[in-house]
Structure formats: structure tokens, C-alpha cells
Amino acid sequence: MEILRTPDEQFADLPGFTFEPHYVDVPVDAEAAPSPGDDTGDRARLRVHYLDEGPTDGPVVLLMHGEPSWSYLYRHMIPVLVDAGLRCIAPDLVGFGRSDKPAAQTDHTYARQVAWMRAALFDQLDLSGLTLVAQDWGSLIGLRLVAEHPDRFDRVVIANGGLPDGSGRISDAFLEWQNFAKTAERFPIGAIINGGCTSDLDPAVIAAYDAPFPDDTYTSGPRIYPALVPLAADNPATPANRRAWEALGTFTKPFLTAFSDADPITKGGYRILQGHIPGAAGQPHTTIEGGGHFLQEDRGPQLAQVVADFIATTS
């Protein structure tokens, strides 16, 4: 596997982003069960970046971004959460942000991304007592982690996300996005994110979203992930996601939806989560008004306050 690493200078002086980087290494083949006594010392490894802000002894909020963004997406939320006494962990998915980037699209699979995040967050950082806050692909990965490791999580907040398993209706907006990712000659990450916001992003912010991708060779992850969403029964990820739905059907810990009102891709998806997950019953589910798909950009402080209040009232 050829692995690309974005030069550090790409991340200099990004607007509103003064957080220190942190890294852990995970095995490239993290989805394979290690042999007894295998310490992974001889296995090829990937570097995973994460932010770690707030009191080290505070309740941990796991902020998981989606496609094609990176942890920069949470820069408006982290100060609000830290002021509430919370510790924020915001990883960059492999292929995104400051994390390493496998060069070939075929190197990226749904199973691998779940395994890479499990290895980083649990095997390396040993995080527990988590409040998951997830959007877009952050939900596809985060909800799998919740289903497979429920003891690691105290509560969940899903904002504009879900867990497709090949059985539901897919929006026309997503199918258009999937086709664009597959066929577009250019894949302008920052412009894509700007198009998914209700606000018009400053050019310097758009450039910050482009920063992890100096040229198109770095974009294999963002380009392939729309095609990895399990839309049909024969998708390789469908069986695992259906098992995850079964597990989530027994998840009784607090579960909140905070979708925005102007996202054509995930519109109405909160109903499925609320209707299936026991922990969603009786919770103060909310709609974030004025937010697009990337509601962390449009209404970040508001969403952060919803999360902080939810933690305070369910602790």
C-alpha cells in the first residue's frame, strides 16, 4: 500500500484553528484479528491525527467528521465544549485531514475505516465514557463503534447522519453526489463543503478545507467514500451494518438527534434513529435551524451547546 502524508506546512496559519496536533499509529491491516502474542510491531502502520482539547479529567466528547471534511469542521464547537468542562477528541479519518492517506482508491474500505478508528481510539488511546457526536460518515463509522463496543459509550448525539444498510430509500441528492464523486474531473474539497453550507464560507476557510489535499493524488479517500455507502444488499458492508442495527435496537443509553433543517441528503433520517433505538425515547431531540449539511460550520456553537446541555442533564 502506497501511503501519502500531507506536509505540515499545508496546515500553517489556518483561520480559527490554533489546536495542537496529536498522533497515534495503527496497523494498516487493523481489521485482521491479531495472532496470539502479536504486538503488531512488524506490521505496516498508518499515522492517525486527532485533536485533544480541554481538561484531561473531563468527560470525553468524541467528535467524528464526515466526507470530505476533517477535524477543522469542529473548530467552532470545541471552545464551547471546553468551556463546559468537557474534553474534546476529534480524529481525522484515514485519508482525510492530517491523517495518512492511502494513495489507491481500492485501499479504502468501510471495514478498514471502522477498524482504523477502533485501533486509534480504543487500542491506542483507550477512550471510554464517551459521548459520540457524529455527522455524515462520522455517523456511519461512529454508530458501528457504538454497536460493536457499547460499553465504551455513555451517550450519543447524531447530527445529519445515519447508518445505511441497503434497505432504505436513498435521496436523489445523495445519488447526485455519489455520481459527481465518481465522474468529476476535478474534486474541489473546499468548494464542495461550501456548497453544503447555508452560509457562504470565507475563501480562507475554503482553502483550509483544501489544505490536506495538495493535489488530486491525495484525494482517493474523499473520492471513493460515497461509493462505499451500502445502498444495496450485496454491498460488502451491508451484513455488518445490519448486525449493528440489531445491536442498536438494544442500546438504552441516552441517544439524541440534532439534525439541521436544510440538509437534502439526510432530511428526515432522524425518524429512523428515534424509532429504533430505545435510548432515544423521551430525549429532547432538536432541529438546528438555519444549518445545511455541514451544520458544524453554519451553527457550530449552537450545536455545541445542545451537546453540552445533553451531557449535563444525562450525567
C-alpha positions as CSV (number, residue, x, y, z in Angstrom):
1,M,0.0,0.0,0.0
2,E,1.4,3.4,-1.0
3,I,0.8,5.9,1.8
4,L,0.8,9.7,1.3
5,R,1.4,12.2,4.2
6,T,0.4,15.8,3.8
7,P,3.3,18.1,4.5
8,D,3.0,20.0,7.8
9,E,3.3,23.4,6.1
10,Q,-0.1,22.9,4.5
11,F,-1.6,23.4,7.9
12,A,0.1,26.6,8.9
13,D,-2.0,29.6,9.9
14,L,-5.4,28.2,9.1
15,P,-8.1,30.6,10.2
16,G,-9.6,29.8,13.6
17,F,-7.5,26.7,14.1
18,T,-4.9,27.0,16.7
19,F,-5.2,23.5,18.2
20,E,-2.1,21.3,18.6
21,P,-1.8,18.1,16.6
22,H,-1.6,14.7,18.2
23,Y,-0.9,11.3,16.6
24,V,-1.1,7.6,17.1
25,D,-0.1,4.8,14.8
26,V,-2.4,1.9,13.8
27,P,-1.8,-1.2,11.7
28,V,-2.7,-1.0,8.1
29,D,-4.4,-4.3,8.4
30,A,-6.2,-3.4,11.7
31,E,-9.4,-5.2,10.5
32,A,-7.5,-8.5,10.7
33,A,-7.6,-10.2,14.1
34,P,-4.0,-10.3,15.6
35,S,-2.4,-13.6,16.3
36,P,-1.9,-14.5,20.0
37,G,1.1,-12.7,21.3
38,D,1.3,-10.4,18.2
39,D,2.2,-6.9,19.3
40,T,1.9,-5.6,15.7
41,G,5.5,-4.5,15.8
42,D,6.3,-5.8,12.3
43,R,3.0,-4.8,10.7
44,A,2.8,-1.8,8.3
45,R,1.3,1.2,10.1
46,L,-0.7,4.4,9.4
47,R,-0.5,7.6,11.3
48,V,-3.8,8.9,12.6
49,H,-4.2,12.5,13.7
50,Y,-6.5,13.8,16.4
51,L,-7.2,16.9,18.4
52,D,-7.2,16.7,22.2
53,E,-8.6,19.8,23.8
54,G,-10.0,20.6,27.3
55,P,-9.4,19.1,30.8
56,T,-7.7,15.7,30.7
57,D,-10.0,14.6,33.5
58,G,-13.2,15.9,31.9
59,P,-16.0,13.8,30.3
60,V,-14.8,12.9,26.8
61,V,-16.7,14.1,23.7
62,L,-15.7,12.2,20.6
63,L,-16.2,14.5,17.5
64,M,-16.3,12.5,14.3
65,H,-16.3,14.3,11.0
66,G,-17.6,13.0,7.7
67,E,-16.8,13.3,4.0
68,P,-15.0,15.2,2.6
69,S,-14.2,17.3,5.7
70,W,-11.7,16.9,8.5
71,S,-11.4,17.9,12.2
72,Y,-11.3,21.5,11.1
73,L,-15.0,21.2,10.9
74,Y,-15.3,21.2,14.7
75,R,-13.3,24.4,15.4
76,H,-16.4,26.4,16.3
77,M,-17.7,23.7,18.6
78,I,-14.6,22.8,20.6
79,P,-14.3,26.1,22.6
80,V,-17.9,25.9,23.7
81,L,-17.5,22.3,24.8
82,V,-14.2,23.0,26.6
83,D,-15.8,26.0,28.4
84,A,-18.4,23.4,29.7
85,G,-15.6,21.4,31.3
86,L,-15.5,18.7,28.5
87,R,-12.5,17.1,26.9
88,C,-12.8,17.0,23.1
89,I,-11.2,14.3,21.0
90,A,-11.6,14.9,17.2
91,P,-9.8,12.4,15.0
92,D,-9.2,12.8,11.3
93,L,-10.4,9.7,9.4
94,V,-7.6,7.9,7.5
95,G,-7.4,9.6,4.1
96,F,-8.5,13.0,5.5
97,G,-7.0,15.9,7.4
98,R,-3.6,15.4,8.9
99,S,-4.0,11.6,9.0
100,D,-2.1,9.4,6.4
101,K,-3.7,8.9,3.0
102,P,-3.6,5.6,1.2
103,A,-3.0,6.5,-2.4
104,A,-5.2,4.0,-4.2
105,Q,-9.0,4.2,-4.0
106,T,-9.0,0.4,-3.6
107,D,-7.1,0.7,-0.4
108,H,-10.1,2.3,1.3
109,T,-13.0,0.2,2.5
110,Y,-15.7,0.7,5.1
111,A,-14.4,-2.2,7.2
112,R,-10.9,-0.8,7.2
113,Q,-12.0,2.7,8.3
114,V,-14.0,1.2,11.2
115,A,-11.0,-0.9,12.2
116,W,-8.6,2.0,11.9
117,M,-10.7,4.2,14.1
118,R,-11.2,1.4,16.6
119,A,-7.5,0.8,16.8
120,A,-6.8,4.5,17.2
121,L,-9.5,5.4,19.7
122,F,-9.6,2.2,21.8
123,D,-6.4,0.2,21.3
124,Q,-4.1,3.2,21.4
125,L,-6.0,5.9,23.3
126,D,-8.1,3.5,25.4
127,L,-11.0,6.0,25.5
128,S,-14.2,5.2,27.4
129,G,-17.1,7.0,29.0
130,L,-17.6,8.7,25.6
131,T,-20.3,11.0,24.2
132,L,-20.2,10.4,20.5
133,V,-21.1,13.4,18.3
134,A,-21.1,12.4,14.7
135,Q,-22.2,13.6,11.2
136,D,-22.2,12.2,7.7
137,W,-19.5,9.4,7.5
138,G,-18.7,10.1,11.1
139,S,-22.1,8.5,11.9
140,L,-21.5,5.6,9.6
141,I,-18.3,4.8,11.4
142,G,-19.3,6.1,14.9
143,L,-22.5,4.1,15.1
144,R,-20.7,0.9,14.1
145,L,-18.3,1.6,17.0
146,V,-21.2,2.2,19.4
147,A,-22.9,-1.1,18.2
148,E,-19.8,-3.1,18.5
149,H,-18.4,-1.5,21.7
150,P,-21.4,-0.2,23.6
151,D,-19.5,-0.3,26.9
152,R,-17.2,2.5,25.7
153,F,-20.1,5.0,25.2
154,D,-22.2,6.8,27.7
155,R,-24.4,8.6,25.2
156,V,-24.7,9.5,21.5
157,V,-25.6,12.7,19.5
158,I,-26.2,12.2,15.8
159,A,-26.4,15.3,13.6
160,N,-27.2,14.8,9.9
161,G,-26.1,11.2,9.8
162,G,-27.3,7.6,9.9
163,L,-26.3,4.0,9.2
164,P,-27.4,2.8,5.8
165,D,-27.8,-1.0,5.4
166,G,-29.1,-1.4,1.9
167,S,-32.8,-1.4,2.8
168,G,-33.8,2.3,2.9
169,R,-34.6,4.9,0.3
170,I,-31.7,7.0,-0.8
171,S,-32.2,10.6,-1.5
172,D,-31.8,12.0,-5.0
173,A,-29.3,14.5,-3.6
174,F,-27.0,11.7,-2.4
175,L,-27.2,9.8,-5.7
176,E,-26.2,13.0,-7.5
177,W,-23.3,13.5,-5.0
178,Q,-22.2,9.9,-5.5
179,N,-22.2,10.3,-9.3
180,F,-20.2,13.6,-9.0
181,A,-17.6,12.0,-6.8
182,K,-17.2,9.2,-9.3
183,T,-17.1,11.2,-12.5
184,A,-15.8,14.7,-11.8
185,E,-12.5,15.6,-13.4
186,R,-11.7,17.9,-10.5
187,F,-12.7,17.3,-6.9
188,P,-12.6,20.7,-5.2
189,I,-12.9,19.8,-1.5
190,G,-13.4,23.3,-0.1
191,A,-15.9,24.3,-2.7
192,I,-17.8,21.1,-2.1
193,I,-18.1,21.9,1.6
194,N,-19.0,25.5,0.9
195,G,-21.8,24.1,-1.3
196,G,-23.1,22.0,1.6
197,C,-23.5,25.0,3.9
198,T,-26.2,27.6,4.2
199,S,-23.6,30.2,4.9
200,D,-21.1,31.5,2.3
201,L,-17.6,30.5,3.6
202,D,-14.7,32.9,3.5
203,P,-12.1,32.0,0.8
204,A,-9.5,31.4,3.5
205,V,-11.8,28.8,5.2
206,I,-12.4,27.1,1.8
207,A,-8.7,26.9,1.4
208,A,-8.3,25.4,4.9
209,Y,-10.6,22.5,3.8
210,D,-8.4,22.1,0.8
211,A,-5.2,22.1,2.8
212,P,-4.9,18.4,3.5
213,F,-5.0,17.7,-0.3
214,P,-2.1,19.5,-2.1
215,D,-3.1,17.8,-5.3
216,D,-5.5,15.2,-6.6
217,T,-3.3,12.2,-5.7
218,Y,-4.2,12.9,-2.1
219,T,-8.0,12.7,-2.7
220,S,-8.5,8.9,-3.1
221,G,-10.4,8.7,0.2
222,P,-12.8,11.6,-0.4
223,R,-13.4,10.4,-3.9
224,I,-14.2,6.8,-3.1
225,Y,-16.2,7.1,0.2
226,P,-19.6,8.0,-1.5
227,A,-19.3,4.7,-3.4
228,L,-18.7,2.7,-0.2
229,V,-22.0,3.6,1.4
230,P,-24.1,0.4,1.5
231,L,-27.1,1.2,-0.7
232,A,-27.8,-2.4,-1.7
233,A,-28.0,-5.9,-0.1
234,D,-24.9,-7.1,-1.9
235,N,-22.6,-4.3,-0.6
236,P,-19.7,-5.8,1.4
237,A,-20.6,-3.6,4.4
238,T,-24.4,-4.4,4.5
239,P,-24.2,-7.5,6.7
240,A,-22.1,-5.7,9.3
241,N,-24.4,-2.7,9.3
242,R,-27.4,-4.9,9.7
243,R,-25.8,-6.5,12.7
244,A,-25.1,-3.0,14.0
245,W,-28.8,-2.1,13.7
246,E,-29.7,-5.2,15.7
247,A,-27.3,-4.1,18.5
248,L,-28.5,-0.6,18.4
249,G,-32.0,-1.9,18.9
250,T,-30.9,-2.8,22.5
251,F,-28.9,0.5,23.2
252,T,-30.7,2.1,26.2
253,K,-28.2,4.8,27.0
254,P,-29.2,8.4,26.1
255,F,-29.4,9.0,22.4
256,L,-30.1,12.4,20.8
257,T,-30.8,13.5,17.3
258,A,-29.9,17.1,16.3
259,F,-30.4,17.3,12.6
260,S,-30.4,20.6,10.7
261,D,-33.5,21.9,8.8
262,A,-31.8,22.4,5.4
263,D,-29.9,19.2,4.5
264,P,-31.3,17.5,1.5
265,I,-29.1,14.5,1.9
266,T,-30.1,13.3,5.4
267,K,-33.5,15.0,5.7
268,G,-35.9,13.1,7.9
269,G,-33.3,10.4,8.8
270,Y,-33.7,11.2,12.5
271,R,-37.1,9.4,12.5
272,I,-35.5,6.1,11.8
273,L,-33.0,6.5,14.6
274,Q,-35.6,7.7,17.1
275,G,-38.0,4.9,16.2
276,H,-35.4,2.1,16.5
277,I,-33.0,3.0,19.4
278,P,-34.5,2.6,22.9
279,G,-32.2,5.3,24.3
280,A,-33.8,7.9,22.1
281,A,-37.2,7.6,23.9
282,G,-38.1,10.8,25.8
283,Q,-34.9,12.7,24.8
284,P,-35.0,16.4,23.9
285,H,-34.5,15.9,20.2
286,T,-33.9,19.1,18.4
287,T,-33.8,20.7,14.9
288,I,-30.9,23.1,14.3
289,E,-32.5,25.9,12.3
290,G,-30.5,27.5,9.5
291,G,-28.0,24.7,9.1
292,G,-27.0,22.9,5.9
293,H,-25.4,19.5,5.6
294,F,-22.3,20.8,7.4
295,L,-24.2,22.3,10.3
296,Q,-21.0,22.5,12.4
297,E,-20.0,25.3,10.0
298,D,-23.3,27.0,9.9
299,R,-24.4,26.6,13.5
300,G,-21.4,25.2,15.4
301,P,-21.8,27.0,18.7
302,Q,-25.5,26.2,18.8
303,L,-24.9,22.5,18.2
304,A,-22.1,22.5,20.8
305,Q,-24.5,24.0,23.4
306,V,-27.1,21.3,22.6
307,V,-24.4,18.7,23.2
308,A,-23.2,20.3,26.5
309,D,-26.7,20.6,27.8
310,F,-27.4,17.0,26.9
311,I,-24.4,15.8,28.8
312,A,-25.2,17.9,31.8
313,T,-28.8,16.6,32.0
314,T,-27.9,12.9,31.5
315,S,-24.8,12.6,33.6
